[in-house]
Amino acid sequence: MSVSSFDEAERRRLAKLARHTAQVRYGRRLRILRLVGVGVAVLVMVLVVAR
């Protein structure tokens, strides 16, 4: 195995890791937004019912 192919494999691994990290971060943000949306919907329902 030559040095260049090792560098290529390492670069590919790092790119895969970065992509995975971005996916995890995006998924967490999506989950938080969904929770906020549900909270707002429940709040509106409670306010409408309480009237």
N, C-alpha and C positions, 0 to 999 in steps of 0.2 A: 504494500500500500504506500503510495507516494505521499509526499507532504501536501501537494496541491489537492489531492482527493480528500485528505483528512480535513483540510481547511474548508473544502466545499461541504463536507458532511457536517462539520461544526456550524458553519454558517446556516445551513438548512435547518439544523436543530434549533439554533437560536431564533430563526425566523418563525418556526413552528411554535416555539415557546411564547414569543411575543404575540403571535396571532391568538393563541389560547388565552393569554392574559387579557388581551383586549376583549375577547368574547366573554370572559368571566366578568370583567368590569361592566360591559354593556348589559349583561344579563342581570347583574345586581341593580343597575340603574333602572332597568325595565321593571323589576320586581318592586322597587320603591315607588315608582310612578304608579304602578297598578294598585299598591296599597293606599297611596294618597287618593287615587280616583275612587276607590271603594269607600274610603273614609268620608270623602266629600258627598258621595251619593247617599250614604247612610245619614249624614248630617242633614241633607236637604229633605230626605224622607221624614226624619224626626221632626223637623221644623214644620213641614206640611201637615203631618198628622197632629202635631201639638196645637195648630191653629184652631 
